[in-house]
Amino acid sequence: MKGMWWTVLLAVCLAIAGCGSEDTASNGPLTLTATEGSYQGKLAVSSAIVGPNTFTWSLTDANNQPVTNGKAVLHFSMEGMDHGKSELALQKEQNGTWTADGPHLMMEGDWKLQVVWTDDQGESHPFDYTLEAKIK
């Protein structure tokens, strides 16, 4: 009887833990903010779950107005990991927004993301973000 009690308790704990994982995944996009000089960049990641994600980046100037020129590339890396780095060219949309889809969060853990925005004069502006990718 005592062993059965522990089995039931373990099953309940696992069910609760599993429900928590699902709730995290369904909370929608994770939005991260970074500043570079007088610019502010916001990076929205569709789920921050390992696997395919949609990455949407928006840029505003010191007057909080959308910046619509230039190009943006998103770089992915994990400190202390030897699987290399990857990058994703973001496609310019409207009103200072760039977006792309990709499976670049390929494993669970802490990721360093950097958007490098290059303005029309060819000057690069790095925006640094960190996020923790989880397994669904």
C-alpha positions in Angstrom: 0.0 0.0 0.0 2.9 2.4 0.9 4.5 1.8 -2.5 1.3 2.5 -4.3 1.0 5.9 -2.6 4.4 6.9 -3.9 3.5 5.8 -7.4 0.3 7.9 -7.3 2.2 10.9 -5.9 4.9 10.6 -8.7 2.2 10.4 -11.4 0.5 13.5 -10.1 3.9 15.4 -10.0 4.7 14.4 -13.5 1.3 15.5 -14.8 1.6 18.9 -13.1 5.2 19.3 -14.6 3.9 18.4 -18.0 1.1 20.9 -17.8 3.5 23.7 -16.9 5.6 23.0 -20.0 2.5 23.3 -22.2 1.5 26.6 -20.6 4.9 28.1 -21.2 4.8 27.2 -24.9 1.3 28.7 -25.4 2.0 32.1 -23.9 2.8 33.6 -27.3 5.9 35.5 -28.4 8.8 36.4 -26.1 9.8 40.0 -26.7 13.3 41.2 -25.9 14.6 44.8 -26.0 18.1 46.2 -26.7 19.5 49.7 -27.2 22.4 50.7 -29.5 23.2 54.4 -29.4 19.9 56.3 -29.9 18.2 53.3 -31.5 16.0 50.7 -29.7 15.5 47.3 -31.2 12.7 44.8 -30.1 13.1 41.2 -31.0 10.0 39.0 -30.8 10.5 35.2 -30.9 7.3 33.2 -31.6 7.8 30.7 -28.8 11.4 30.4 -27.7 10.9 26.6 -28.0 13.6 24.4 -29.6 12.9 24.1 -33.3 11.3 26.4 -35.8 10.5 29.9 -34.7 9.4 33.2 -36.3 11.7 36.1 -35.5 10.3 39.6 -35.8 12.6 42.6 -35.2 11.5 46.2 -35.0 13.6 49.3 -34.8 12.9 52.8 -33.6 14.9 56.0 -33.4 15.5 58.5 -30.5 12.0 60.0 -31.2 10.4 56.6 -31.0 9.7 56.7 -34.8 10.1 53.5 -36.9 13.3 53.2 -38.8 12.6 51.7 -42.3 15.9 51.7 -44.0 18.9 49.4 -44.0 19.2 45.6 -43.6 19.2 43.3 -40.6 20.9 39.9 -39.9 20.2 37.8 -36.8 23.1 35.9 -35.4 22.8 32.9 -33.0 25.4 31.4 -30.6 25.7 29.6 -27.3 28.6 30.4 -25.0 30.7 27.4 -24.3 29.2 25.3 -27.0 31.2 24.0 -30.0 28.4 23.6 -32.5 29.2 26.8 -34.3 27.2 29.9 -35.0 24.4 30.5 -37.4 22.8 33.5 -38.9 19.4 34.4 -40.5 18.9 37.3 -42.9 15.8 39.2 -41.8 13.4 40.3 -44.6 12.4 44.0 -44.5 8.6 44.4 -43.9 6.8 47.7 -43.3 7.2 50.4 -40.6 10.6 49.4 -39.3 9.9 45.7 -39.0 12.1 42.8 -40.3 11.1 39.1 -40.1 12.2 35.6 -40.9 11.4 31.9 -39.9 14.0 29.3 -39.1 15.0 26.4 -36.9 18.0 28.2 -35.5 17.2 27.5 -31.8 18.5 23.9 -32.2 18.9 22.9 -28.6 17.7 23.7 -25.1 19.7 26.3 -23.2 20.9 29.9 -23.0 21.3 31.5 -26.5 23.0 34.8 -27.4 21.2 36.5 -30.2 22.6 39.5 -32.0 20.8 41.6 -34.6 23.2 43.5 -36.8 21.4 46.4 -38.5 23.4 48.1 -41.3 22.1 51.6 -42.1 22.1 53.1 -45.6 25.6 54.6 -45.0 27.0 51.1 -44.4 27.5 51.6 -40.6 26.7 48.5 -38.5 24.8 48.6 -35.3 24.7 45.5 -33.1 21.8 44.8 -30.8 22.4 42.0 -28.2 19.8 39.7 -26.6 19.8 36.6 -24.6 17.0 34.0 -24.2 16.5 30.5 -22.8 15.2 28.1 -25.3 13.2 25.2 -23.9 12.0 21.9 -25.2 8.2 21.8 -25.7 
